[in-house]
Each structure stands twice: as structure tokens, then as C-alpha cells.
Amino acid sequence: MIKGIVFDIKKYSIHDGPGIRTTVFLKGCPLSCWWCHNPESQAPTVEMFFRESRCIRCGACVEACPQDAIAWNGQGPITDQEKCERCGTCAAACYAEARESIGREMTVAQVMEQVERDVAFYDESRGGVTLSGGEPLLQWDFSLALLRACKDMEIHTALDTCGLARWEIMDRIREYVDFFLYDLKLIDGEKHRQFTGVSNELILKNLQALSQRGHNIVVRVPVIPGVNDDDESIRQIGAFAARLAHLASIDLLPYHHIGMDKYTRLNKAYKLVDARPPTDERMAEIAHILQGFGLLVTRGG
């Protein structure tokens, strides 16, 4: 029985493809984008969130931890990350819900049980199910099984992907995907490696291959100040997208720092502390540059 690690299932989503959708967020991502607003999605394993502001200093987590990974330092509980096995016992014992286990193992049947409840909404709105993350292709066997299960029920499917996977995997999955939301950050290879930790060579090749095969694709471009919001970076994206054989549109996603607090809860450093969301004027300028390449441009939330 195929199982995957899911960190959220969002109902009634309207930003992850057409119509009303259920978005299934899978854990694990091969990229480490500086601006990632879902840092809890990056590791392919279960993680623990700690909201210090909620902690009532009761010590229940210290007593409950079977690995003795939580100690009291006089001011509050401190977790030894090397000892912690992410079992979730401390979260279950926390009266104030200051601790939370992120990610849970689920079967395809368990996910589909939730999906099936909303089939009527999909039918009325021409919506469906979107697999997101993290990166769904990192758990490709589980994603493939989910997509097949959806198609068996004639549910519209969408895949929100960074595109970093072997073509053999993409080729197996693509026939079960009705709609691709394909993230494109940068064309410049060195800058892409600097700000995401990986090469974009395979990402660009996979996008070209999907486009050549006529798939319904929306390219999503996160607009990140100091990373890809300069005219040259935008022109490079526009020129690349204009050469694609088939592309529905480009969706611009303005940077926000809503997820910054999550890094503190995960004991991680956030690298874009001084970045500010682009102004409406700058977003309009970027859209105008891309439209100059004959592209249909939209703005997401």
C-alpha cells in the first residue's frame, strides 16, 4: 500500500487552478528558495512546530518526551534537535497547543476519502484536485497513485510543480494531469543556484518538453525583490516563455513575508529579512515587460 507524507489538505481553494479545488500539500522539496513561505514543506519528513508565544511554561512536554529531548532551562523548554525523533508525543501533551506536528503519513484511500466529499463543488465550479507542496514529484509514486485515483473518479487534476524531476517521472505522471502550475523563478543558471540551491537546467528542459506535447500550462513567477524583479531577469523569463510551443499564461505572484514567522518556529534562519513586497506600480511594469513578448499575463495573490 503506497503511503505519502502530507502536511495539509486545503478545502475550497480558488488560487490553485480553475474552479473550487482541494489542494493536497505534500512534504519535501529539492529546492531551498530563500523566500519560501512554506518552510515546513521542505524537509521530506515530519517536523515539529513550536509557538513560543503560546507556551504557558507548564512543563508537560518535558515530562512527556520519550527521548528526553526537551529540557527546562529556567525560562522555558528547549529542544535538542539531535535527540528529537519528531514522534509528536510532546504536541499531544501540550495543553496550550504551542507544539504542533507538521506532516502525517496517509494512504491514497485516506486522502481520497476527503477529496470525495467535495465532488459536488468540483462539478458545479469545474474545479478539482491540485497536488502541491513542497514538490509533489519528490513523492512521485504517491502523487501518481493519487492522480490515477482522481482520474478514475473523473475529477479534474492539477499539478503545482517546480519541475525538478527526471523526465521519466514527469512522463509517467503527465497523462494524469489536466493542468500544470509550473513555477519559474529565474533563467540565469548561476542566480538560480544561488537563490534556490539547485541548477535550473532540468527545470527548463521539462517545461519545454511539456509545452511541446501540448499540455495546459500556466507558468507561475514569484516576483522577489533583489532576486528576479530587475528588468533583465524579467526579460529573460519573457523571452524563454515566448519560445514555448504551448503556454496558457504567466501568473505573477508578488513576494510577501507572511511565512517569515514559520522559520522561527522551525528554528531556521530567514534570508530575506529586509525584503519588501513589490509595489503595485512595479508589478504593473513587470507585467508590461512580459506582455511585450506577446504573453498573456495575470496577477495572483
Secondary structure, 3 states (H helix, E strand, C coil): CCEEEEEEEEEEECCCCCCCEEEEEECCCCCCCCCCCCHHHCCCCCEEEECHHHCCCCCHHHHHCCCCCEEECCCCEEECCCCCCCCCHHHHHCCCCCEEEECEEEEHHHHHHHHHCCHHHHHHHCCEEEEECCCHHHHHHHHHHHHHHHHHCCCEEEEEECCCCCHHHHHHHHCCCCEEEEECCCCCHHHHHHHHCCCCHHHHHHHHHHHHCCCCEEEEEEECCCCCCCHHHHHHHHHHHHCCCCCCEEEEEECCCCCHHHHHHCCCCCCCCCCCCCCHHHHHHHHHHHHCCCCCEEECC
